[in-house]
Amino acid sequence: MDEYIPLTGVEGSDVAEAPHILIVEDQANTAEMLTSYFEAQGYKVTSVGWGKDALTFTEKTIPDLIMLDIRLPDIDGYEVCRRLRAHRRTEHVPIIFLTERRERGDKLMGLELGAVDYITKPFDVQELRLRVRNVLRRSSLEQLSHPITGLPAPSLSNERLHDLLTASNWAILSVGLQGLKEFAESYGFVARDDVVRAVALMLNHVVNEGPEPSAFVGHLDDTNLFVVVAADHSEEIRQALKVRLSEAMSFFYPRSDWEAVQTNQDVELPRMDITIGVLQSSSRTFSSVEELKKAAIEAQM
């Protein structure tokens, strides 16, 4: 018999934390049964009966998985799913639809909205448990990479930075993206994410073509990337990256806007700067990962 296996832990901790399931179901008997069953399996469970309550809950707490009924008293499950997918906080949370609707069109709509599974009532709770477990395992693996750039997730980046606390002869090249908020206000969040993704790709290419193709590339935070190299390679890689980024800057803007600003001084684009800093182990000692991150970002100034 399959048994519950903790899937993820609190970041920076060795203690595993039970995955948190949000159940959005207006039928009290079904909601109580699912809550009792999954709590007995070791999961943390929150249950709400209205779509708006689900949206309010996710504004403060991001669950690991959402079980979502389609027929709700206020807004239907499809609309709840749309709104969750429209927000960055919840766009990657796995959603399983639980519904009486059996029509093929309903199922296709749910999957098109980004649900990972669509289960019709009545359902076998043992089968549902296995589906939930499999979804959470896949989600746990995906969390090993940043959702936008595909670079290692913060937990892996922190591990690499922690190793540097007791190492020597290293350098951190940090790449900071300033002005992304204003850029997104003009061109949208998709365009902003494309910029971050492109910069990460260029950083990877420069590293792969340089003297340390296996160097670690990761995130200090969402708008600051970094690469760890040997101290004597840092300037060579910095110069190559500076050239690559300078050549690419015009491609981040719509061509018409970029051409307009070249010919008309009255035209202004949302200013976006990409800065590169170098922090070397010889500069000073560091007692924590957070202190090291802060120093790496300050090196861009």
VOKEBA-671587 format. One line per 8 residues: number of its first residue (from 0); their letters; for each residue x, y, z of C-alpha. Coordinates in steps of 0.2 Angstrom, whole numbers, plus 2048, in hexadecimal, padded with zeros to 3 digits. Example, Ala and Ser with C-alpha at 12.3 -4.5 7.8 and 13.67 -1.06 7.14 Angstrom:
! VOKEBA-671587
0 = AS = 83E,7EA,827; 844,7FB,824;
! end
This chain:
! VOKEBA-671587
0 = MDEYIPLT = 800,800,800; 807,811,7FB; 80B,81C,80A; 80C,82F,80C; 81D,836,808; 821,848,80D; 825,851,7FD; 82C,862,801;
8 = GVEGSDVA = 834,86A,810; 835,87C,817; 842,885,80D; 852,885,817; 84C,878,823; 84F,865,824; 83E,862,82B; 831,85D,81E;
16 = EAPHILIV = 820,866,81E; 810,85D,819; 809,863,808; 7FB,86F,80A; 7EB,86B,800; 7DD,878,7FD; 7CC,870,7FA; 7BF,87B,7F2;
24 = EDQANTAE = 7AF,871,7F3; 79D,877,7F8; 796,866,7FC; 799,864,80F; 79A,851,80F; 7A6,850,801; 7B1,85E,809; 7B1,856,81A;
32 = MLTSYFEA = 7B5,845,813; 7C4,84B,808; 7CA,856,817; 7CA,847,823; 7D2,83B,817; 7E0,846,811; 7E4,84C,823; 7E5,83A,828;
40 = QGYKVTSV = 7F2,837,81A; 7FD,845,821; 7F8,853,817; 7F3,865,81D; 7E2,869,816; 7D8,879,815; 7C6,878,80F; 7BB,886,808;
48 = GWGKDALT = 7AA,885,800; 7AA,895,7F5; 7B5,89A,7E6; 7B8,8AC,7EE; 7BE,8A4,7FE; 7CA,89A,7F4; 7D1,8A9,7EC; 7D2,8B3,7FC;
56 = FTEKTIPD = 7DB,8A4,804; 7E8,8A3,7F7; 7EC,8B6,7F8; 7F4,8B2,809; 7F9,89F,808; 7FF,896,7F9; 7F9,883,7FA; 803,875,7F2;
64 = LIMLDIRL = 7F4,86F,7E9; 7E2,874,7E6; 7D3,868,7E4; 7C6,873,7DC; 7B3,86F,7D9; 7AC,877,7C9; 79A,87A,7D0; 79C,887,7DE;
72 = PDIDGYEV = 78F,893,7E6; 797,8A3,7E0; 7A4,8A2,7D1; 7A7,891,7C9; 7B7,887,7CA; 7BC,88C,7B8; 7BC,89E,7BD; 7C5,89B,7CD;
80 = CRRLRAHR = 7D2,891,7C3; 7D4,8A0,7B7; 7D7,8AC,7C4; 7E4,8A1,7CD; 7ED,89F,7BD; 7ED,8B2,7BA; 7F7,8B5,7C9; 80A,8B2,7CB;
88 = RTEHVPII = 808,8AC,7DD; 7FC,89E,7D8; 7FF,89B,7C5; 809,88B,7C9; 7FF,883,7D7; 7F8,872,7D1; 7E5,872,7CF; 7DB,862,7CE;
96 = FLTERRER = 7C9,864,7C9; 7BC,859,7D3; 7AB,85A,7CA; 79B,851,7C5; 79D,858,7B3; 7A2,84A,7A8; 7A0,852,797; 7B0,851,78D;
104 = GDKLMGLE = 7AF,864,78A; 7AF,868,79C; 7BF,85D,79F; 7C8,865,790; 7C3,877,797; 7CA,872,7A8; 7DA,86C,7A1; 7DC,87B,795;
112 = LGAVDYIT = 7DB,886,7A4; 7EA,87E,7AB; 7E3,871,7B7; 7EF,862,7B9; 7E0,855,7BB; 7CD,854,7B9; 7C4,847,7C4; 7B2,844,7C3;
120 = KPFDVQEL = 7A7,840,7D1; 7A4,833,7D9; 7B6,82F,7DA; 7C1,822,7E2; 7CA,82B,7F1; 7D8,81F,7F0; 7DB,823,7DE; 7D9,836,7E2;
128 = RLRVRNVL = 7E7,834,7EF; 7F3,82C,7E3; 7EF,83A,7D6; 7F2,847,7E3; 803,83F,7E9; 809,83E,7D7; 804,850,7D3; 80E,856,7E2;
136 = RRSSLEQL = 81D,84B,7DE; 81E,853,7CD; 81B,864,7D4; 829,861,7E1; 835,85D,7D3; 830,86C,7C9; 834,877,7D8; 846,873,7D6;
144 = SHPITGLP = 847,880,7C8; 841,892,7C7; 830,893,7BE; 836,8A1,7B2; 848,89E,7AE; 84A,88B,7B2; 859,88F,7BC; 85C,885,7CD;
152 = APSLSNER = 84E,88A,7DA; 853,895,7E9; 856,886,7F4; 863,87F,7E8; 86B,891,7E6; 86C,893,7F9; 875,882,7FA; 882,888,7EE;
160 = LHDLLTAS = 884,899,7F7; 885,890,807; 894,886,801; 89D,896,7FD; 89D,89B,80F; 8AB,88F,813; 8B4,890,802; 8C1,89B,7FA;
168 = NWAILSVG = 8C6,8A1,7E9; 8B5,8A4,7E3; 8AB,8B2,7DA; 899,8B6,7D9; 893,8BF,7C9; 882,8C6,7CD; 877,8CD,7C0; 869,8D9,7C5;
176 = LQGLKEFA = 85A,8DE,7BB; 853,8EF,7C0; 844,8F7,7BA; 83A,8E7,7B7; 82B,8EE,7C0; 829,8FD,7B4; 82D,8F2,7A5; 81F,8E7,7AA;
184 = ESYGFVAR = 813,8F5,7AC; 816,8FA,79A; 818,8E9,791; 810,8DD,79D; 816,8CF,7A9; 819,8C3,79A; 826,8CF,792; 82E,8D1,7A3;
192 = DDVVRAVA = 830,8BF,7A6; 837,8BD,794; 844,8C9,799; 849,8C0,7A9; 849,8B0,79F; 854,8B7,791; 861,8BE,79D; 862,8AD,7A6;
200 = LMLNHVVN = 864,8A4,795; 872,8B1,790; 87B,8AE,7A1; 87A,89B,79E; 881,89D,78C; 88F,8A8,792; 894,89C,7A0; 893,88D,794;
208 = EGPEPSAF = 89E,896,788; 8AB,89B,795; 8B9,893,79F; 8AC,88B,7AC; 89E,883,7A2; 898,87A,7B2; 897,889,7BD; 887,88B,7C7;
216 = VGHLDDTN = 87A,898,7C1; 86C,89C,7CC; 860,8A9,7D4; 864,8B5,7E3; 852,8BA,7E1; 846,8BC,7D3; 84F,8CB,7CB; 861,8C7,7D0;
224 = LFVVVAAD = 86A,8B8,7C8; 87C,8B2,7CC; 889,8A7,7C6; 897,89F,7D1; 8A9,89E,7C9; 8BB,89D,7CD; 8C1,8AF,7D2; 8CE,8B0,7C4;
232 = HSEEIRQA = 8C0,8AD,7B7; 8B4,8BA,7BD; 8B9,8C8,7B2; 8BA,8BE,7A2; 8A8,8B8,7A5; 8A2,8CA,7AB; 8A9,8D2,79B; 8A1,8C4,790;
240 = LKVRLSEA = 890,8C6,799; 891,8D9,797; 893,8D8,785; 885,8CC,782; 879,8D6,78D; 87D,8E6,784; 879,8DE,773; 869,8D7,779;
248 = MSFFYPRS = 861,8E6,782; 858,8ED,772; 84F,8DC,770; 847,8DE,781; 83C,8EC,77A; 82F,8EC,76C; 839,8F1,75C; 82D,8FF,759;
256 = DWEAVQTN = 830,907,76A; 843,904,769; 844,90C,758; 839,91B,75D; 845,91F,76C; 854,91F,761; 84D,92C,755; 843,936,761;
264 = QDVELPRM = 84A,93D,772; 839,941,778; 834,92E,778; 838,925,789; 838,913,78C; 836,90B,79D; 848,90B,7A3; 84F,8F9,7A6;
272 = DITIGVLQ = 861,8F7,7AC; 86B,8E7,7AD; 87A,8E8,7B9; 888,8DC,7BC; 892,8DB,7CC; 8A0,8D0,7D2; 8A3,8CB,7E4; 8B2,8C1,7E8;
280 = SSSRTFSS = 8B6,8B6,7F7; 8C6,8C1,7FB; 8BB,8D0,7FF; 8B5,8CA,810; 8AE,8BB,819; 89B,8B7,81A; 892,8AF,828; 881,8AB,81F;
288 = VEELKKAA = 879,8A9,80E; 86F,8B8,810; 87E,8C3,814; 886,8BC,804; 877,8BF,7FA; 876,8D1,800; 888,8D4,7FC; 887,8CC,7EB;
296 = IEAQM = 879,8D8,7E6; 881,8E7,7EE; 891,8E3,7E3; 886,8E8,7D4; 886,8FA,7DA;
! end
